């Protein structure tokens, strides 16, 4: 059986435990072996002999003997867990037959690099010969350099600064030294990191791979030629391997264990003197560096870390206090080779695979060099990866070893020529472009929305097409007539193909009439939030060259003054012909624009995504196929028109003969109302966000059979609640790829958060590095999307369009584009994609896309704000909230005034829930905002801003009760009775929670409209007092 050793990082001195078993076949004196064990396996820091025992297992069947040996192994390891540094090694001799014995050894993890030496010394003592390292100590081979890289390590102690000598630093000074060394560092992202947890786990698994002889030989030649030791070359390859997996350039890892006396690290194994430590290494890596340059940097970094360890102490409480989560999560250990040395004559040896317990690091990679003898059970160098199960997804450990061997091979083949950024970690058995990167091919017909709707209307004329929660309904025939009449009016006033018509309308039947009529007139509809600040609306209208606005007369006063033509539907509608005439004849093709949808822009101006008819009709065909939709479905319409989910809700119904059931804003936000509407309308299809789904009860919606949930990450628990008996889909797709392009049908049985799945029909999803090269399974890369759903680009913004929509290097010659999403994902072994995060500063807030740069631009427009920064935090309720930090000139502006100012430029969901005024923002050495320092600042309770007035007395019982509800929901100490709750950091979800709490406390159901009329404690209390209970 193959054997492997690994070394571990210790949160406290030597807490890890290594156990192994050696099967000895042949004549053996078990009593003599016991005496040898007690003498040989001493723990040098304590000087105690090994604890040993003999167990007679001859009475057990062979299969049960193996189980018994494993049980003994676990018992011996468990006895050392947590006390390995103070306790001697533990051994057991299991007698299986007169000529078969198994020696079980459990020892401190730091003994791993010298396990072969220990076994050799046991053999010598058993034969009566002295051990190489002297009595009672495992031997140390002098044949290879054992420092961090070269013979220079012996010189390092001579030139180690005095400050690095072991000394009596105070605890505070030790914390300061470690904190300074780790300042500005980021936590290492592990290769193929598992979504699970290691909390409370002490079990460890290990994977091994024989190192190819040509790689081992090449390492030795290169080390000699460059004048660096093999350990430095291995450490450099390890750093490059971590970089290529994580994308990080500021790396933190560990190496060793070393004895750090006077700053000189030596991989001596467990001898007396200075304690063994794993040396923390912080390495700045550049993609242009060569392996030779990186090896030299590693050598220096190891010596610096060793000097700091010898002086400031590691492992120690000060070390842990200073570095916290930054402690090395990955460790590399280089084990030198040993001379051949026979075991007891006549006794055959088989070494069983070692196991690790209470491993400190998440990953420990050991590289064993040199020729090995039969003590190790094999010959040749070996790679071994020890890992905690929560750190790697199943099946990837062996792949990681293959990738490391590949990095070693490339590095040693051309150490002075190849660049780190050019090293490939795609192995021979991994496809550079896996088939799962492309969705299935389907032959969907191209067309336009008017053509497809005409087919549905002709076939399903008497069926309900659209209904709202106020009693308004239209059949397909009625919707066709009304939209034809309005479209003819729009054409008559000058609307033409490729024009953009803004729809500034609250959701309802009339809004859908406006959308469909605009498309029938040949124009593209641009949905706009009526509550959008006029400044932002004007910028959007200007970029989109909006010539016509469809709205309601009472909303017209909110429009910017430059709106050219305003069509008030409530005034125009009665004058439109009511006949059944055909729609206007418009020269429309699948290449024309169907809609333009606004998104947040990093430059401070919103971007408008252009979607053509071909992409929209293809999307409808695709989701009809994937979700198994039919004309009998009833699709809930809950999303705002300016949120691209509404495209699914409207057109996936109206182009196939299904019905749209609108849940208005009041319904969405009134506790229990949405559940009631979905139940009464017997909705069968719902596309929503996890936040909204949390307010619903799956048991009360028996007709709901298809669900697509996205826009925000969600838990396995949510999936488990909703998936049984339904087609429950985790859907992913940016507006630039037409709503949804990657999806996963979730069974609800998994323990981890669900992946986003695979590309849908006629689409591709590539995971690429910064050079647009495919990355292997389990490695985080940027997601690039291609296929039939891609947008034309951003309206009137050629620069951002060119940056985001790139030629497809993997498609057919001369054609195809890819959209660069900015999302980081990993491809899992089964082909699914797992969302990891963002490459930029784009975030999702309650399902809506937000560029934090745009929030900062809005804050900086305030005349007294010199610099601003926006971040997101997760609140105790699990919400994502924007926090704004403003650097104010002279400190004159109050936070509430700046926040109110930003509301004139941003939609409500982008306004910071909390705004903090500072004299100066923390900056790093380059003068940029230090995001790590900003994130480390104590987060103020939501809504607490300088200058907030004290809460006025609450004279009535209702006001007191409402005030308490508001304080608890908004997490504020004071809630002034006349203060706007949105100014205190409230958001739409918190409004829902407040109304729900009010309903529970008073038996009164308030609508969101009543709340918005006076969103204060006084206003809510007055509404409650003015309504009978259970109204």
MARBA-575542 format. One record per residue (C-alpha): x, y negated, z. Coordinates in pm, whole numbers, plus 50000, padded with zeros to 5 digits. Last residue first. Example, Ala and Ser with C-alpha at 12.3 -4.5 7.8 and 13.67 -1.06 7.14 Angstrom:
! residues 2
513675010650714 512305045050780 
//
This chain:
! residues 1031
439694547750910 440654573451173 440534546551447 438754514751360 440814488051184 441544452251284 443774461551577 445984482451349 446274455051089 447124429651363 449804452851502 451324457351157 451424419951096 452824411751438 455574437951401 456394423451061 455844433950700 452904410050635 451204417250303 453704445450244 452184466950521 448664462850389 449904472850044 451684502850195 448314515250316 447474518250684 445884549550831 444794544951192 444774572851453 446744549851684 450014567851764 450044593851487 448994568751220 451524543651346 454264570251332 453334578550972 453254541750879 456714536751030 458084567650856 456744556250518 458214521650567 461474538950655 461414556150317 460804522950141 463674505250313 464164485850635 467434467850705 466214441050946 465464417650657 463154444750527 461334443350860 460544406450810 460944390851156 457824377251330 457774401251623 461544400951664 462784437151651 465604441451901 467964470651962 467794482851605 467594518851484 465114511051202 462814539851300 463304536151675 463044498251680 459974498751455 458164524351670 458944504651987 457654472551828 454444490151721 453854501652080 454564467452227 452444450051965 449544473652033 449834468752410 449654431252371 452014403752489 455204413452305 457844388852421 460074374952145 463044395052033 466294375852043 467344359551721 469834375751484 472854352751455 475254379351345 473524409251181 472094441251323 470014455851042 471164491551070 473204497251383 476774485651333 479224511351192 482474511751381 485294504851135 486994536051000 485354532250659 486934497950626 490364511350716 490014538850454 488744513950196 491744491050237 490674462250016 493444454649770 496464433549869 499004458849746 500084466950102 496544475350206 493834450650297 491244448250574 488544422750488 488974388350638 486904365850867 484154391750854 480384390550801 478584424150810 475534432150599 473294461950669 470594475650440 472584461950149 470264452249858 470414478849585 467034495349658 465344461149664 466404451249311 469404427849304 469974391249222 467604371849447 467964399149713 471664390349726 470764356549878 468654372550152 471654393650249 473884363250252 471444344650476 471074374350711 474854377150741 475334341150849 477474317450646 479894294450826 482864317350889 485274292450731 485144310350398 483304343050445 484654378050377 481524398850325 481084435550411 477974452250266 476544485050390 474414505450150 472344533050308 472044569850217 469364586050430 470034616350652 467984603150944 471174596751141 472264574050855 474694584450585 476914555650489 477564537750161 480154511450086 480074475949954 482984451649957 483034414049936 485454385349879 485284347549898 481694344450019 480674308550091 479094300549752 477124333249738 477874348649399 480294371849579 477394391049733 475934397949388 479284409149250 479704432749546 476344449249473 477364452749108 480634468949211 478674493749421 477184507449099 473834521949202 471874550449043 468464556349199 467604589449368 467084574449712 470424556949678 472794574549436 476384562749415 478784548549157 482184539249293 484304559149048 485394595349011 482214607049179 481314637049390 481494675049406 478534688749205 478794726349151 478504739748798 477364775448733 479544799548536 479474829148778 483024821348894 482004785748984 482714755748762 483604726048974 482154691248938 483244654948958 480844629748807 482134600448600 479684610848328 481904608548020 479474613947735 480824635847459 480384630447089 479974652446786 481364653346436 484434655246215 485314691446272 482774709946485 482984704646859 485844708347105 487504674247065 484144656547106 484674619847021 483964596947317 480894579747460 481744562547792 484564538747702 483174530647357 479754522947502 481244501647783 482974480347520 480114479347269 477654464047518 474664450547321 472514480647421 474514508447579 474964539547366 473004560047114 472044583147397 473014619747407 470184645147411 471254666747116 474584677047257 477514667347468 478254661947834 481604655948004 481974664448374 485184653348542 487274680048707 487364699749030 489024733649002 487014764949081 487264780048735 489964765048519 490314729348396 489674720348034 491924692847898 490504657647860 493774641747971 492334631948310 491104667548362 488044683348203 484904702248304 482834705847988 479034706647967 477484713947630 473974709447498 471794726547240 469684744047504 470394735847867 473824732748022 474504753448335 473634751548704 473424722348945 474764743449231 472594750249537 473774740949888 475124772650043 473354801350221 471534814349916 468044830049912 466034801249768 465824816849423 467084785849249 466724780348873 469724759048782 469794729548545 472024708348323 470654683948060 467974664048237 466804628248180 467994620147830 471804623147821 472714586847896 470024585848167 472184609948362 471184646448402 470944672348673 468134695348777 467984719449069 465024740348961 462294758149155 460124780848940 457724789149220 456674818849435 459404813049692 461414781849600 460014755549838 461174763350190 464334782150091 465364753849862 465004728450141 467114750850368 469794754650100 470264717350126 469884688149893 472154665549693 470404635549537 468934626949195 467444661449158 464464684349211 462594701248928 459464719749039 457194743748857 454344763949013 452374738549220 448904753949238 449274765249602 450154730749734 449424731250109 452064757350190 454804735750037 454184706950279 455374673050155 457414644950313 460754662750253 459944663649882 460184625949866 463754626149991 464664656649780 463824637049463 461014645649223 459834664548917 456464681048985 454464705548774 451244724048859 449154696049010 445834708249143 444424672949123 443074677049478 446314692249606 448634667249443 446394638549555 446214651249916 449964656949944 450524622149807 448164607550066 449674625450367 451484594850496 450954565150262 454094558350062 453444578649749 449744570149743 450354532849770 452914535449490 450444552449261 450224589749201 449514593948831 448274626948692 449484633248337 447704660848144 449074687447907 448584685947530 452194691947422 453404656647341 451444640147623 452754662347903 456534664047849 456114627647739 454804612548061 456424631248351 459664637548164 460104601048070 459064591448425 462214609148549 464064580848372 463394556348655 462164523348508 458624537348485 458634544048859 458374580748945 455304598749077 453604612548768 452374647548852 452104671248556 448934691948512 449714722048297 447184738748070 448814725047755 451844746447835 455174744248014 457594773448041 460134752648235 462974760447993 460914760647670 458794730147746 461974714347882 463764718947550 460864708647326 460374676747528 464104669147524 464244673947147 461394649147111 463324623747320 466704629047153 465274626146803 463184595746901 466304576647005 467474567547353 469314534747422 470704529847776 470524494147908 473324482748136 472724459248429 475204430848479 477704429648766 480514446448576 479834480448735 476374482048576 473214496648727 470854512948482 468144499348252 466134521848019 465724515847646 463044535947471 462174552247140 464964538446922 464964549246558 466924579546436 463834602046435 462324579146172 459704551546168 458364531345875 455204519546052 451654525245930 449504511946212 447414536546409 444344552746268 440914537946333 438624551846602 436934519346678 437274498846996 438814468446830 440974447747070 439364416947228 438724433547566 442384444347589 444034410547529 443284395047868 444004425248091 446884434647864 448694401647906 450944400247599 453784375947658 455924364447367 459284347247394 460354354147754 462814325347815 461094313248133 461824344648325 458754365048421 457304363848772 454454340548668 453234366748422 452504392048695 448914380548753 448264381848377 449304418248354 452294427948141 453594435347793 456644414147708 457724407147353 460974394147207 463474411847431 466994406647297 468204435347518 471114415547662 468914384647715 466024403947864 468394421348108 470034388748212 466584372848263 465414402248470 468494399848692 467894363048759 464164368548807 464724394049081 463054427148991 459704430849169 457834436948842 460254466048779 461074467148409 460414494348151 462004487347809 459884502047528 461404507347186 459474493646890 457734512046606 454224500146684 453444535646792 456284532847047 454794501047192 451334516947199 452694546747399 454294525147666 451414500447695 448844528347728 451054544147994 451054511548189 447284508748151 446754542848313 448754533248620 452164521948736 452644484848785 453574465948474 456464447448321 456834467047996 459524449847789 459304453447413 462584459547232 462624456946853 464234486646672 461104491046456 458954459346431 456754437546653 455574406546467 452224395946612 450284419346381 452524448646473 451654443246838 447934441446761 448094473746559 449884490546851 447144478647089 444414493646871 446274526346813 447014529047186 443344525747274 442174550347010 444764576947095 444134573647468 440414578647410 440984609447192 443474624047440 441014618447721 441444588647949 440964586748324 440834559448590 439514570948926 441934551649148 444454580249179 445324579048809 444374601048517 446014607848180 445384631247889 442154647647997 440974671447728 438474662547458 441044654347189 443224685247246 444234695046892 444164661546717 445584643947020 448464668947044 449344665446675 449074627546691 451374627946995 454044646546798 453934622946504 453854591846726 456854605046929 459054610746627 460454642846485 463274667646477 462394704546500 463924726446769 466144754746646 467684766846970 471314773947055 471944784347415 473954761047636 477654755847600 480224755047880 479094790247974 481044802647674 484224794147858 486554769247690 490084775347815 489124811247891 490784824548201 492704857348174 495844840648042 495824814748318 494684778548304 496974761448553 498774740748294 501694718448379 501704687048164 500984662848448 503964676648637 506224668448345 508324693648154 511894684248077 514154687248381 512694719248524 512184736548187 511614773748246 511604770348626 508614747148630 506654766648370 507154799848552 506454785248896 503244768848766 502194802148615 502904820248941 500734794549118 497934800348869 498094837848921 497974832549297 494914810249264 493214836549050 493754862549323 492134839749580 489184831049357 486844860549394 484654846949671 484624809149723 487554797349923 487894778450251 485094794950451 486854828550428 489994815850602 492974820850381 496214840350351 497784839450006 500694862649937 503174860749651 505724889049633 509294895349531 510414930249424 510234964349582 507484982149768 506554995950111 508194967750302 510424991450496 511135009050164 513524981250069 513114946249934 514964927149663 514754889349686 512104863849757 508854864449953 506634834549866 503984828150130 500914806750066 498854797150370 495394782850310 492914769050565 495724762650812 495484773151176 494974810651134 493044824651429 493754860351316 495924872551032 496114907050879 499014926650737 498574951750453 499824986150556 503474995350546 504195031250446 507405046850577 508795081850530 510875096150815 513695120050728 516445095750816 515155067251034 514705036350817 517225026250553 518604990650515 518504971450190 519664935950232 517024909750303 515274883450091 514364848550206 510744840550302 509434807650164 506394794050341 503774770750198 501024755850414 497634741250325 495284722650558 497984699650689 496624677850973 494614649450820 491454658851010 492914644451330 496314628751256 497064608651569 495154628151833 496444661151696 500054649751697 499744634452042 498274667052173 501304685152039 502474707051755 504564688851687 506634664251884 507564628451814 511304634651791 511744669551650 508624666251439 509724632551300 513094646651198 511404677051049 509004655350849 511874634550715 513824666050626 510784680850451 510204648550258 513794647150141 513754682750012 510344677249857 511604646349674 514494666449531 512114693949421 509854667949259 512714654349052 513544689348931 509874697048867 509704665948645 507794634648745 505394618448496 502274629948683 503424611448993 503484626449340 503864608949673 504584636149927 503654638750292 505074670050448 504054682850791 506704706950925 505304739451061 506894743851399 509054769451574 510304758351913 513924747451969 516124773152139 515534810552138 514684829751825 511384834651648 512304830751282 515254810651162 513724789150891 515984760050974 514934723250985 517624698851100 516044669651284 518144673651598 516574707851651 513554715251435 513204753151420 511214758051105 507924774551014 507954763750742 505984741050517 502904719550562 500764699150327 499694663450270 499584650149917 499224614749785 498664621549416 495324639149444 493794656149139 492784685249364 493754715949161 496584701248954 497874682849260 497874714049479 499794733649215 502244704749170 502864704249546 503304742149553 505694740349258 507744714549447 507694736349760 508874766049554 511714745649406 512674732849751 512624768249892 514864780449607 517644757349718 518784726849529 522064722449341 520364719249005 522184748448842 522054771049147 518364764749205 517644769648835 519374803548829 517604815849144 514204804449026 514744820948688 515384854448854 512144852149051 510184841748742 511694869948534 510884895048807 507154885948801 505964878749152 503874907549285 500444893549375 498764894149715 495454883649866 494804878750237 491734873850449 491504856850786 489144859051078 489194831351340 485914814551254 484274789651491 483834763551223 485244776250896 482354762250695 480664768750365 480784747550050 483954765949955 486944746949825 488154758749488 491624744749548 491674724749870 491074687449886 493684672950117 492454646350353 493584611750253 496614592450370 496484555350446 498624558550758 499914594050809 503474584950914 502264554951113 499724576451300 502444601851380 504764575451520 502024557351712 500714589451868 504234598151981 504664563452129 501394566552321 502414600552458 505704586452578 508824595552386 511214617252581 513744626852323 514714650152049 516924630551813 515154611951536 515814577351674 519504584951661 519354587051288 520034621351135 523354619550951 525014649051114 521764668351132 521304664150761 524594680750680 523274715650740 520294707050527 522684697850247 523294735250204 520154732849990 516374733650000 514364731850317 516714753650518 517124791250487 520114794050255 520494830750166 522674859750289 522754851250658 519954875250745 518474868851084 517924897151328 515064900751571 516174894451927 516334917752224 520044923852205 521804905351921 520484893151592 521714921851378 520304947951615 522724971351792 522625008651693 521025035951907 519045051951623 515785038251770 517505004951820 518505004051455 515025013351329 513384987751556 515844962151424 514764970251067 511114966451158 511754932651318 513814921451021 510984931250783 508574910250992 510924880750986 508874855050793 505714866250978 507064861351332 505514826551344 502084842951356 502714854451712 502674892251740 500394922451701 502114955151607 500454988551529 502725018651469 500935047051300 502245082451362 502165113951153 504405144451216 502615158751521 499325144851389 497445111751411 499365097151707 498665059751734 501565040251878 500355006552004 502114973352019 501664939452178 504094910452139 504854890052448 502474862952569 503034825552609 502844814052246 500274840552155 497774828252414 494814817852193 494244852352048 496774877052192 494284902652331 492234899152016 495184909851804 495684941652009 491974949751997 491724943251625 494604966651552 493154993151780 489864991251584 491734994351255 493535025051387 490205039951502 488655034451160 491605052050997 491305080951243 487575083551172 488265091750808 490905117750905 488665135951158 489435127751524 491135151051776 494615139451677 493895103651789 496295102852086 496875066652181 500225053752306 500685019752470 502954989352442 503254954552590 506454939352456 509164928952700 509034894052850 511684867952770 509234839452769 510564818052486 512134849352327 508954870352295 510494905052326 509904931152063 513134951052079 513244964252434 509604974052478 509434987552122 512475009452165 511025025452477 507835032752286 509745047851995 511585070552235 508235082452370 506905088052018 509845109851917 509465112951540 509625141151287 508055129250963 505485104150837 505555069150984 502615046250901 503365009850974 500604986451084 500424948951084 499124920851301 499774883751289 498264860351548 497834822951526 497974800151831 501684792851794 501904759351969 498564741451942 496944732051614 499304757451458 500014758451087 500454793850954 502994816350796 502324844250551 503344880350509 502484905650243 502354943250208 501324965349921 500005000050000 
//
